[in-house]
Structures are given as C-alpha cells and as structure tokens.
Amino acid sequence: MNLLQAFPFSLMTREGIPERVAFAQVVDPRFVDVMAPRADFRGAGYQFAVGLLQSAFAPEDDSDWRAYWDTPPDAKTLADALAPLLPAFELDSDKAAFMQDWDLPEAEQKDISGLLIDAPGEKTIRDNLDHFVKRGSVQAMCPACAAAALFTLQINAPSGGVGHRVSLRGGGPMTTLVLPNDPAESLWRKLWLNVLPADRIAAKRPEKLSDVLPWMAPTRTSEAKGGVTTTPESVHPLQAYWSMPRRIRLEFPEKDSGPGVCDVCGEHSAQLLRTYRARNYGVNYAGDWLHPLTPYTIDPKKPPPLPIKGQRGGVGYRHWLGFTLGTADNRPAPATVVRHFYARRSRMGAARLWCFGYDMDNMKARCWYDSTLPVHTVPPESQAAFAGVVAQLMAVADEAGSLLRKYVKAAQTDRPQDREIDPMVGQSFWQATESQFYMALQRLAALRAYEDEQVAGVYRQWLLATRHVSLGLFDTWVQGVHIENLNTRRVVQARAELLRWLNLGKVARPLWKIVNAQQKESA
C-alpha cells in the first residue's frame, strides 16, 4: 500500500460523502475536509497533508504562494512533484517503510492497539483500571488505520518507559492550524493556508531524503553508549513534520490470512494487522526545534524553546493572544504559520484557528482537546497596539478570576489557607465570560485606532461583564455549600470584598480611570 497513491485518510465531498483517493486529488474543489474515525486521526491527517505539501510542493515566495491560492495546481502537477517521494510512502516493504525502523532485530511483539495513544497500558490493565477505554476493544486494524495510528503516535509520542523517546514536540503537543472563516471553503485552501514559502523553513534544500524522512536510512539511535541526539543542524528542519522517535515495525499477515472488519473504522478490509514490533532508543530529538504548527514558550535565558502542550481545561480565550499575535514576552509565541499569516496574509480576511492536542500525564492520555478560535485580521501596522489592548482585557480576566477563587474560598471556610479551592471555580469564570470576550474582540478589530478615546467603550463593557459574572458565580458557588457550614456574616464580608477589589484591583482601577476620563463614568 502506497500512502500517496491511496491516502489513508478519507476526503469529504461537499455532499458529505467520504472518498478514498490518491493524495494529489486534494486539489479537487469537490473536497472540503479530511474525515477519520477518530479525532486524533483527523488532526494527524491535516498535519500529514500539510507536511507533504511543505516537503514536496512548497512555494518559492509569497507571490508564488498567492498564485496557487487563487488557482490550485492540477492533480498531475502535484502528483509529479510528489513522485520522488513515492518510495518513502510504502507501508509494507522489506526495507524502507513509512514511519518504520529501517532494520529492527530482537524487538518485542505488541498488540496493534498499542499504536493508539489512549489505549490502556500494561499496568492499567493489570490493575483493572481500564474504566473508559477498555482492553481488547481494538484487536485488528486495516492498513489505512494502522498507517494513521502509526503517524499519530510518532508525531505526538508521549513518554513510554525507559528509552522510548517522546515526539519532537514532546508528549501531547498542541497543534494550531489557520483555516478560512468559511467552513465550506475547499480543502486545498484549508491546507495551503498552512504552507510556508520554502525559505521560511530553511535557507537550503535537504541534501538527502533521509534528512527529512528519517525512515529512509538506518535509524539515528540514542543508546547511552554510541547513540546520538538529533538536532535541526544534524538533519533538516523539515523533519519536524515527520519526526520518528519510536522504533516500530508493522507486522503484515500472510496474504491468505483472510479478510475481516477493522476495529477502528468498521470497514471491511482484505488484510488486517494484529501486531507490531517495537524497540526502545529511537531518535532522540534535542536542540532548538521549532515545529511550524505549534506555539512555543521562548525564553532567551532558558533555551531551548518549549512547545505548548495540551492542558487540563482545554483551549479557550485565555489562550487567544498567545496563540494568535503572541504575548510581549513570547510566553507563548504563536506557531510559525500563524505569525506568517499575520505578517503576510492577514489582509485576506477573517480566519479561524483550529487548536487540538492531547492532555498527557506522562504516558497516560487524560483528554483530547479540540477547539476553534476566531482570528481577526488587523493590519500589520496596528497589530502591536491591538495586542496591547487585548493584553489589558486578558489581565482584567486573570485578576477577576483570581479574586473570584480567593473570595469563594474565604466565604466557604474560616481557614482558607487550609483548604484547596475547587479548580472548577476558576474554570467556570473563563467559560462564562468567553462569549463577552469575543464580542469585545470583535469591537476592537473594527476600530481604526487604539488610543484611550477609542478603546474606553470596550474597556467599560469588559469591566462590567467580568464584574457581573464574578458576582453571579460567587453566589452560585457559595450557595452550593452545605447549610451547616454556611456562615452568613462570612459570606457577606467576602462578597463585599470581592466587589471592592473587582473595582479597585491593580489592573481594573487604571482602566476605570480611562473609562471615567473618556465617558465620565466611575466604577
């Protein structure tokens, strides 16, 4: 099975019909999305497609990029560009095989379900803790799902025991893709919006294919003795799209093993895979890797850059500034594709930012998060001022959420220092104010200047909204206390203090001064 001639992810037509086609058919305007039986496979499918285009069909410059945005290439042109990569995308081969170790002697045989990141591990099964994802639910995969699972694991690989390396971005990285605002836009444009000019990835082209696709040569193993680390300088930066930290070899059955139904997609397949072989000490990625689709925390005093991971609570508006325009201290800095969009493509109109990834606890998947944030197009010359105002809105929210947690805790107990606050108190604030934040963001994006006179109305709206929500949530959380533990005087005092500091807090007070100066209204 060649994954370029038989793309392992279905493409969805405008009528909602999934089709399995050659990858070069992504240029067909009939297709609008990638379909997959699992959410993590769908995210991986987009990354697979973007990686292929970036590796084999990257535009020379922004003018070249714009030409293919306006008029996509035909399928033959794209297929011709992909032709040199065909040998590298064979899934079943005696030598080089997609995302698999070149030569894997003395490897441990594992059940095929082990390719799934959320599959219960040996200890979980031994302790009978597989309450949600049950053991034995996946015993066989069709070749397409096996390829999708293998790719998904390699690019997201969490820690997996001694010598089992994590992905180039660590375990459970956050991926951000810029998408057109119109969901009905063609799949080609959804992919192409995340493809960068070639010189934005590296100054020179790769010298050999294995510098980009690591399975095309013997694995750069990482044993304590004789092993090596792999940096962007030792291979090619394009390998970020195709990182292969795990040493794996799929085990294909004999041709006469019989057909069956895939436990992942439910489709009938002439061939089913039930096992694979694995060994530790695969590629150990280190150094200043910057994956173009992931935001990073960048601290010049503490290199290397740290990729943002999936985290409890998922992605919401508290991440908006860092994931789009970036914070002043680059904690985080947006993904390269997002920064390039704002620098070169923001005049194309509104867009969306698709954010997804696993929240991992070492090798255990806690949750898969999948969110979409609005991307407002602000002229490059106004972006710094716009970001500064948004940072003030975020600071107000941070302060209000912190005050809410503090005074709910004070209302619930005489000794708040001895009690842990329910983490959902803070989370409820972010959820309850999300729609108001995006309304404020929309108002800001419509402005032509960001001086106090222009933004005072937005500040007022946001200060009132966060105050109203904070007080309402305080009442809700305090009413949930058992009646025998409720001290009315303590509650009244805590609520009064909450209201006071919502108006006089370190962040809120100067913004109320701006509002009062411009609109003659005090807190």
RAVEN-V149064 format. One line per field, one symbol per residue. psi: psi as a letter, one per 30 degrees, with the letter a starting at -180 (. if undefined). burial: b if it has 24 or more other ideal C-beta (glycine too) atoms within 12 Angstrom, else e. A space follows every 10 residues. Layout:
# RAVEN-V149064
psi=???
burial=???
This chain:
# RAVEN-V149064
psi=kkfefikfkk kklfggkkkj lleffffkff kflkklfkee eeeeeeeeee eeeeefhkle aeeeeeefee jllleeeeee efeffeffgk ejkfckkkgl kekilhlkkl kffffkegkk leeeeeghgi eejkkgfjfk kleeeeeeee eeeefgklkh akfjlllfgl khlkkkkkkl fjfglleeee effgklkeff elfllkelef fejffglkki lhlejflllj lfffbkfffe fhkifkjkkk jkllfgfkla kkfefglkkf kkkfllklla hakjklahkj kfgklkkjjf fillkjkklk lkfakafffe eefdfllegh ilklleeeee eeefgfffll aljkkllkjk jcgkjelkkj lkkkjkjkke ffeeeeeeee eeeeeeeeee eeeeeefeee fflfiffgkk kkffeeeeee efgeeeefee eeeefflflh leeefeeeee eeeeeeeeee eeeeeeeeff kkefgkjeee eeeeeeeeee ffegleeeef eeeeeeeegh kl.
burial=bbbbebbbbb bbeeeeebbb bbbbbbbbee bbbbbbbbbb bbbbbbbbbb bbbbbbbbbe ebeebeebbe ebbeeeebbe bbeebbebbb bbbeebbbbb bbebeebeeb bbbbbbbbbb beeeeeeeee eebeeeebeb bbbbbbbbbb bbbbbbbbbb eeebbbbbbb bbbbbbbbbb eeeebbbbbb bbbbbbbbeb bbeeebeebb bbbbbbbebb bbeeeeeebb ebeebbbbbb bbbbbbbbbb bbbeeeeeee ebbbbebebe bbbbbbbbbb bbbbbbeebb bbbbbbbbee eeeebbbbbb beebbbbbbb bbbbbbbeeb ebbbbbbbbb bbbbbbebeb bbbbbbbbbb eebbbbbbbb bbbbbbbbee ebbebbbbbb bbbbbbbbbb bbbbbbbbbb bbeeeeeeee beeebbbbbb ebbbebbbeb bebbbebeeb ebeebbbbbb bbbbbbbebb bbbbeebbee beeeeeeeeb beebbebbbe bbbebebbee bbebbeeebe eeb
